[in-house]
Amino acid sequence: MSRKIYDAWRSTRPVKTVEELLAIGRELQLALEPLSKQVFHTNAAHFLARHIDAQCSILETVKTCAYHALQQACDDARAELAKGFRNSTWDVNAEWTFWPADDGHILLQIFTELPYKKVLPAVWKEYHYQNAGDRPKSICEKEWEKRADDWQKAKGDKAPSQTGLSMELWGQYNGPHAMDLDAILEHIPAFETRLKAAATSLLRNAVCGPLVQNLKKEKPDCHLPTEVAQILRTFNDWLFSKEGQNAFQNKSVEIQALLPKEITKDTVLENY
């Protein structure tokens, strides 16, 4: 039976009491919380910039409030996540499970989209295992076999919550409970970055939009992720061609004066 255990760790010292284990869990929570907020604020800032720049660059006469659009996007994403769908943009939650090992140490597995390794407390040592590929050369055969035995005893073939102690960063919210607009505005991309993104988006919509619509008319009852992905890949290749770069430069010049130089709280809350 194929077995793959990734994002897996082992404590570097024994854990003797439940209180000590919960303290380690709290330490992990305190390390992950600011990272989660940073990722959320960055993603929210990019969303606001795209929303505002898109409306300005196509000269919409009726503009929707960017802040309201952000709230709606977060609510929609949380509804999707509650149904079990993935959403890497807005899922800044983290879950982890502890299991006891034979020698008093603790095994840990983390489930998250966050780049958590850079903030993981030093008490943890990488301890993954898989039997579907070759053993890493950096791990001796004796340790590899011990990892296999440790994880089999800890997890067996059951879900983590059935065999270990599970904790969660944000619970049912899948992210920070409150919207901190001041923190979000600190992560707004620079004007040149926004201009590039807006020009690329307009060109992508102009080139790919009609192709995708025709495809849907030809195959109305089909789910078409592969075909749509191919259209987008073709567009990306074209964008880096001489013709595509000329079109990109022309579009950038065309919309440069339309985008706000700065995105402020007033810009975000306009029409709220």
C-alpha positions as a LaTeX table, in Angstrom:
\begin{tabular}{lrrr}
\hline
Residue & $x$ (\AA) & $y$ (\AA) & $z$ (\AA) \\
\hline
Met1 & 0.00 & 0.00 & 0.00 \\
Ser2 & 1.37 & 3.41 & $-0.99$ \\
Arg3 & 2.10 & 5.63 & 2.00 \\
Lys4 & 3.08 & 9.30 & 1.82 \\
Ile5 & 3.48 & 11.40 & 4.95 \\
Tyr6 & 4.65 & 14.91 & 4.15 \\
Asp7 & 4.90 & 18.09 & 6.26 \\
Ala8 & 5.85 & 15.72 & 9.05 \\
Trp9 & 8.03 & 16.43 & 12.06 \\
Arg10 & 9.43 & 14.91 & 15.26 \\
Ser11 & 10.21 & 16.77 & 18.48 \\
Thr12 & 13.91 & 17.05 & 19.33 \\
Arg13 & 13.20 & 16.36 & 23.01 \\
Pro14 & 10.75 & 14.19 & 24.97 \\
Val15 & 7.40 & 15.66 & 26.02 \\
Lys16 & 6.36 & 14.35 & 29.42 \\
Thr17 & 2.99 & 15.94 & 30.22 \\
Val18 & $-0.20$ & 17.03 & 28.51 \\
Glu19 & 0.42 & 20.56 & 29.78 \\
Glu20 & 3.82 & 20.59 & 28.06 \\
Leu21 & 2.27 & 19.30 & 24.83 \\
Leu22 & $-0.43$ & 21.99 & 24.88 \\
Ala23 & 2.23 & 24.62 & 25.53 \\
Ile24 & 4.09 & 23.40 & 22.42 \\
Gly25 & 0.84 & 23.62 & 20.48 \\
Arg26 & 0.31 & 27.17 & 21.69 \\
Glu27 & 3.88 & 28.06 & 20.69 \\
Leu28 & 3.16 & 26.75 & 17.20 \\
Gln29 & $-0.06$ & 28.77 & 17.07 \\
Leu30 & 1.75 & 31.96 & 18.09 \\
Ala31 & 4.35 & 31.37 & 15.36 \\
Leu32 & 1.76 & 30.74 & 12.64 \\
Glu33 & $-0.72$ & 33.52 & 13.47 \\
Pro34 & 1.36 & 36.53 & 12.27 \\
Leu35 & 2.40 & 34.61 & 9.15 \\
Ser36 & $-1.24$ & 33.81 & 8.40 \\
Lys37 & $-2.24$ & 37.45 & 8.84 \\
Gln38 & 0.61 & 38.61 & 6.61 \\
Val39 & $-0.41$ & 36.24 & 3.80 \\
Phe40 & $-4.06$ & 37.25 & 4.17 \\
His41 & $-3.26$ & 40.97 & 4.14 \\
Thr42 & $-1.03$ & 40.56 & 1.07 \\
Asn43 & $-3.64$ & 38.59 & $-0.86$ \\
Ala44 & $-6.36$ & 41.06 & 0.15 \\
Ala45 & $-4.21$ & 44.00 & $-0.96$ \\
His46 & $-3.61$ & 42.44 & $-4.37$ \\
Phe47 & $-7.35$ & 41.77 & $-4.70$ \\
Leu48 & $-8.18$ & 45.41 & $-3.91$ \\
Ala49 & $-5.58$ & 46.67 & $-6.37$ \\
Arg50 & $-6.88$ & 44.42 & $-9.16$ \\
His51 & $-10.48$ & 45.42 & $-8.48$ \\
Ile52 & $-9.81$ & 49.17 & $-8.43$ \\
Asp53 & $-7.39$ & 49.16 & $-11.38$ \\
Ala54 & $-9.72$ & 47.03 & $-13.50$ \\
Gln55 & $-12.61$ & 49.44 & $-13.00$ \\
Cys56 & $-10.44$ & 52.48 & $-13.73$ \\
Ser57 & $-8.73$ & 51.01 & $-16.79$ \\
Ile58 & $-11.97$ & 50.08 & $-18.57$ \\
Leu59 & $-13.65$ & 53.36 & $-17.60$ \\
Glu60 & $-16.72$ & 51.80 & $-15.97$ \\
Thr61 & $-19.37$ & 54.45 & $-15.29$ \\
Val62 & $-20.93$ & 52.47 & $-12.44$ \\
Lys63 & $-18.20$ & 51.43 & $-9.99$ \\
Thr64 & $-18.63$ & 48.95 & $-7.16$ \\
Cys65 & $-17.01$ & 49.44 & $-3.79$ \\
Ala66 & $-13.66$ & 47.63 & $-3.56$ \\
Tyr67 & $-14.04$ & 46.99 & 0.16 \\
His68 & $-17.46$ & 45.42 & $-0.32$ \\
Ala69 & $-16.06$ & 43.28 & $-3.17$ \\
Leu70 & $-13.26$ & 42.09 & $-0.87$ \\
Gln71 & $-15.73$ & 41.16 & 1.87 \\
Gln72 & $-17.85$ & 39.26 & $-0.65$ \\
Ala73 & $-14.81$ & 37.41 & $-2.03$ \\
Cys74 & $-13.80$ & 36.34 & 1.48 \\
Asp75 & $-17.34$ & 35.20 & 2.33 \\
Asp76 & $-17.57$ & 33.22 & $-0.92$ \\
Ala77 & $-14.18$ & 31.60 & $-0.29$ \\
Arg78 & $-15.14$ & 30.61 & 3.26 \\
Ala79 & $-18.34$ & 29.04 & 1.94 \\
Glu80 & $-16.29$ & 27.04 & $-0.57$ \\
Leu81 & $-13.80$ & 25.96 & 2.09 \\
Ala82 & $-16.62$ & 24.86 & 4.38 \\
Lys83 & $-17.76$ & 22.52 & 1.59 \\
Gly84 & $-14.29$ & 21.02 & 1.33 \\
Phe85 & $-13.10$ & 22.86 & $-1.79$ \\
Arg86 & $-9.54$ & 24.21 & $-1.98$ \\
Asn87 & $-8.87$ & 27.93 & $-2.28$ \\
Ser88 & $-5.17$ & 28.68 & $-1.93$ \\
Thr89 & $-5.70$ & 32.45 & $-2.14$ \\
Trp90 & $-7.95$ & 32.83 & 0.90 \\
Asp91 & $-7.26$ & 29.68 & 2.91 \\
Val92 & $-4.77$ & 30.95 & 5.48 \\
Asn93 & $-5.85$ & 28.48 & 8.12 \\
Ala94 & $-3.63$ & 25.75 & 9.54 \\
Glu95 & $-4.35$ & 22.46 & 11.27 \\
Trp96 & $-1.90$ & 20.16 & 12.97 \\
Thr97 & $-1.97$ & 16.86 & 14.80 \\
Phe98 & 0.30 & 15.46 & 17.53 \\
Trp99 & 1.00 & 11.77 & 18.13 \\
Pro100 & 3.17 & 10.15 & 20.82 \\
Ala101 & 6.24 & 8.19 & 19.71 \\
Asp102 & 7.63 & 5.19 & 21.63 \\
Asp103 & 10.57 & 7.11 & 23.09 \\
Gly104 & 8.50 & 9.94 & 24.61 \\
His105 & 9.04 & 12.26 & 21.69 \\
Ile106 & 6.13 & 13.71 & 19.73 \\
Leu107 & 5.27 & 13.34 & 16.06 \\
Leu108 & 3.64 & 16.26 & 14.25 \\
Gln109 & 1.94 & 16.69 & 10.90 \\
Ile110 & 0.86 & 20.13 & 9.63 \\
Phe111 & $-1.89$ & 20.75 & 7.08 \\
Thr112 & $-1.85$ & 24.24 & 5.57 \\
Glu113 & $-1.27$ & 26.33 & 2.43 \\
Leu114 & 0.99 & 28.67 & 4.42 \\
Pro115 & 4.80 & 28.72 & 3.93 \\
Tyr116 & 5.10 & 27.71 & 7.56 \\
Lys117 & 8.60 & 26.17 & 7.61 \\
Lys118 & 10.31 & 29.54 & 8.02 \\
Val119 & 8.52 & 30.17 & 11.34 \\
Leu120 & 8.43 & 26.61 & 12.72 \\
Pro121 & 9.89 & 26.54 & 16.28 \\
Ala122 & 13.32 & 24.91 & 16.59 \\
Val123 & 11.92 & 22.07 & 18.71 \\
Trp124 & 10.87 & 20.26 & 15.49 \\
Lys125 & 13.00 & 18.09 & 13.19 \\
Glu126 & 11.85 & 17.12 & 9.69 \\
Tyr127 & 10.47 & 13.55 & 9.77 \\
His128 & 8.61 & 12.73 & 6.56 \\
Tyr129 & 8.18 & 9.24 & 5.11 \\
Gln130 & 6.97 & 7.69 & 1.88 \\
Asn131 & 7.25 & 4.19 & 0.50 \\
Ala132 & 6.33 & 5.08 & $-3.08$ \\
Gly133 & 9.82 & 6.33 & $-3.98$ \\
Asp134 & 13.47 & 5.84 & $-3.16$ \\
Arg135 & 14.81 & 6.61 & 0.29 \\
Pro136 & 16.56 & 10.02 & 0.37 \\
Lys137 & 20.33 & 9.61 & 0.36 \\
Ser138 & 20.63 & 11.91 & 3.35 \\
Ile139 & 18.68 & 9.45 & 5.55 \\
Cys140 & 20.22 & 6.12 & 6.54 \\
Glu141 & 18.25 & 2.91 & 6.07 \\
Lys142 & 17.89 & 2.31 & 9.82 \\
Glu143 & 16.32 & 5.74 & 10.41 \\
Trp144 & 14.08 & 5.36 & 7.35 \\
Glu145 & 12.75 & 2.08 & 8.73 \\
Lys146 & 12.21 & 3.70 & 12.13 \\
Arg147 & 10.20 & 6.50 & 10.51 \\
Ala148 & 8.03 & 3.92 & 8.77 \\
Asp149 & 7.45 & 2.11 & 12.05 \\
Asp150 & 6.78 & 5.32 & 14.02 \\
Trp151 & 4.21 & 6.61 & 11.56 \\
Gln152 & 2.49 & 3.25 & 11.21 \\
Lys153 & 2.08 & 2.99 & 14.99 \\
Ala154 & 0.93 & 6.58 & 15.28 \\
Lys155 & $-1.49$ & 6.90 & 12.38 \\
Gly156 & $-2.17$ & 3.46 & 11.04 \\
Asp157 & $-4.55$ & 3.86 & 8.13 \\
Lys158 & $-6.92$ & 6.25 & 9.89 \\
Ala159 & $-7.53$ & 9.99 & 9.64 \\
Pro160 & $-5.32$ & 12.17 & 11.88 \\
Ser161 & $-8.22$ & 13.28 & 14.08 \\
Gln162 & $-9.05$ & 9.63 & 14.82 \\
Thr163 & $-5.65$ & 8.82 & 16.28 \\
Gly164 & $-3.97$ & 12.03 & 17.46 \\
Leu165 & $-4.56$ & 15.35 & 19.20 \\
Ser166 & $-5.57$ & 17.94 & 16.60 \\
Met167 & $-5.48$ & 21.74 & 16.88 \\
Glu168 & $-6.45$ & 24.53 & 14.48 \\
Leu169 & $-5.29$ & 28.10 & 13.98 \\
Trp170 & $-8.51$ & 29.91 & 13.06 \\
Gly171 & $-11.26$ & 27.33 & 13.39 \\
Gln172 & $-14.30$ & 27.64 & 11.15 \\
Tyr173 & $-13.29$ & 31.10 & 9.86 \\
Asn174 & $-10.30$ & 29.80 & 7.85 \\
Gly175 & $-8.60$ & 33.15 & 8.44 \\
Pro176 & $-8.47$ & 36.29 & 10.62 \\
His177 & $-11.88$ & 37.05 & 12.15 \\
Ala178 & $-11.73$ & 40.81 & 11.47 \\
Met179 & $-10.72$ & 42.79 & 8.37 \\
Asp180 & $-7.79$ & 45.10 & 9.25 \\
Leu181 & $-7.89$ & 47.59 & 6.38 \\
Asp182 & $-4.87$ & 49.59 & 7.61 \\
Ala183 & $-2.74$ & 46.42 & 7.64 \\
Ile184 & $-4.03$ & 45.43 & 4.20 \\
Leu185 & $-3.15$ & 48.83 & 2.69 \\
Glu186 & 0.47 & 48.37 & 3.80 \\
His187 & 0.73 & 45.54 & 1.26 \\
Ile188 & $-0.69$ & 47.32 & $-1.80$ \\
Pro189 & 1.66 & 46.63 & $-4.75$ \\
Ala190 & 3.77 & 49.40 & $-6.24$ \\
Phe191 & 2.26 & 51.39 & $-9.11$ \\
Glu192 & 4.48 & 49.78 & $-11.78$ \\
Thr193 & 3.48 & 46.31 & $-10.56$ \\
Arg194 & $-0.19$ & 47.26 & $-10.67$ \\
Leu195 & 0.17 & 48.77 & $-14.15$ \\
Lys196 & 1.78 & 45.60 & $-15.46$ \\
Ala197 & $-0.93$ & 43.42 & $-13.91$ \\
Ala198 & $-3.75$ & 45.62 & $-15.27$ \\
Ala199 & $-2.32$ & 45.72 & $-18.81$ \\
Thr200 & $-1.78$ & 41.95 & $-18.82$ \\
Ser201 & $-5.30$ & 41.32 & $-17.52$ \\
Leu202 & $-6.90$ & 43.51 & $-20.20$ \\
Leu203 & $-4.94$ & 41.80 & $-22.96$ \\
Arg204 & $-5.76$ & 38.36 & $-21.56$ \\
Asn205 & $-9.46$ & 39.15 & $-21.46$ \\
Ala206 & $-9.39$ & 40.57 & $-24.99$ \\
Val207 & $-7.51$ & 37.61 & $-26.48$ \\
Cys208 & $-8.74$ & 34.67 & $-24.41$ \\
Gly209 & $-12.28$ & 35.79 & $-23.57$ \\
Pro210 & $-13.81$ & 35.24 & $-27.04$ \\
Leu211 & $-11.96$ & 31.91 & $-27.42$ \\
Val212 & $-13.29$ & 30.62 & $-24.09$ \\
Gln213 & $-16.82$ & 31.79 & $-24.90$ \\
Asn214 & $-16.75$ & 30.02 & $-28.29$ \\
Leu215 & $-15.45$ & 26.89 & $-26.63$ \\
Lys216 & $-18.33$ & 26.93 & $-24.15$ \\
Lys217 & $-20.83$ & 27.36 & $-27.00$ \\
Glu218 & $-19.33$ & 24.41 & $-28.87$ \\
Lys219 & $-19.31$ & 22.19 & $-25.75$ \\
Pro220 & $-22.02$ & 23.58 & $-23.44$ \\
Asp221 & $-22.30$ & 20.47 & $-21.29$ \\
Cys222 & $-18.61$ & 19.89 & $-20.74$ \\
His223 & $-16.24$ & 20.93 & $-17.98$ \\
Leu224 & $-13.26$ & 22.33 & $-19.88$ \\
Pro225 & $-10.30$ & 22.99 & $-17.56$ \\
Thr226 & $-7.75$ & 21.39 & $-19.90$ \\
Glu227 & $-8.90$ & 23.32 & $-22.97$ \\
Val228 & $-9.07$ & 26.62 & $-21.08$ \\
Ala229 & $-5.62$ & 26.02 & $-19.59$ \\
Gln230 & $-4.25$ & 25.47 & $-23.10$ \\
Ile231 & $-5.76$ & 28.78 & $-24.25$ \\
Leu232 & $-4.07$ & 30.55 & $-21.34$ \\
Arg233 & $-0.72$ & 28.87 & $-22.03$ \\
Thr234 & $-0.92$ & 29.95 & $-25.67$ \\
Phe235 & $-1.65$ & 33.50 & $-24.55$ \\
Asn236 & 1.31 & 33.52 & $-22.16$ \\
Asp237 & 3.62 & 32.33 & $-24.96$ \\
Trp238 & 2.26 & 35.06 & $-27.26$ \\
Leu239 & 2.68 & 37.71 & $-24.56$ \\
Phe240 & 6.44 & 37.15 & $-24.54$ \\
Ser241 & 6.70 & 37.31 & $-28.31$ \\
Lys242 & 7.64 & 40.54 & $-30.09$ \\
Glu243 & 4.01 & 41.11 & $-31.11$ \\
Gly244 & 2.80 & 40.43 & $-27.56$ \\
Gln245 & 5.36 & 42.76 & $-26.00$ \\
Asn246 & 4.39 & 45.54 & $-28.40$ \\
Ala247 & 0.73 & 45.04 & $-27.50$ \\
Phe248 & 1.64 & 45.06 & $-23.81$ \\
Gln249 & 3.61 & 48.30 & $-24.10$ \\
Asn250 & 0.80 & 49.99 & $-26.03$ \\
Lys251 & $-1.81$ & 48.90 & $-23.49$ \\
Ser252 & 0.38 & 50.08 & $-20.60$ \\
Val253 & 0.72 & 53.54 & $-22.15$ \\
Glu254 & $-3.02$ & 53.63 & $-22.86$ \\
Ile255 & $-4.11$ & 52.98 & $-19.27$ \\
Gln256 & $-1.25$ & 54.52 & $-17.28$ \\
Ala257 & $-3.01$ & 57.81 & $-16.67$ \\
Leu258 & $-6.27$ & 56.06 & $-15.74$ \\
Leu259 & $-4.96$ & 54.19 & $-12.69$ \\
Pro260 & $-4.73$ & 55.95 & $-9.31$ \\
Lys261 & $-1.10$ & 56.56 & $-8.36$ \\
Glu262 & $-1.88$ & 55.54 & $-4.80$ \\
Ile263 & $-4.60$ & 53.38 & $-3.32$ \\
Thr264 & $-5.76$ & 54.86 & $-0.03$ \\
Lys265 & $-8.50$ & 54.04 & 2.46 \\
Asp266 & $-10.76$ & 56.57 & 0.72 \\
Thr267 & $-10.15$ & 54.83 & $-2.63$ \\
Val268 & $-11.05$ & 51.45 & $-1.14$ \\
Leu269 & $-14.18$ & 52.71 & 0.66 \\
Glu270 & $-15.51$ & 54.78 & $-2.27$ \\
Asn271 & $-19.20$ & 53.96 & $-2.94$ \\
Tyr272 & $-19.33$ & 51.93 & 0.30 \\
\hline
\end{tabular}
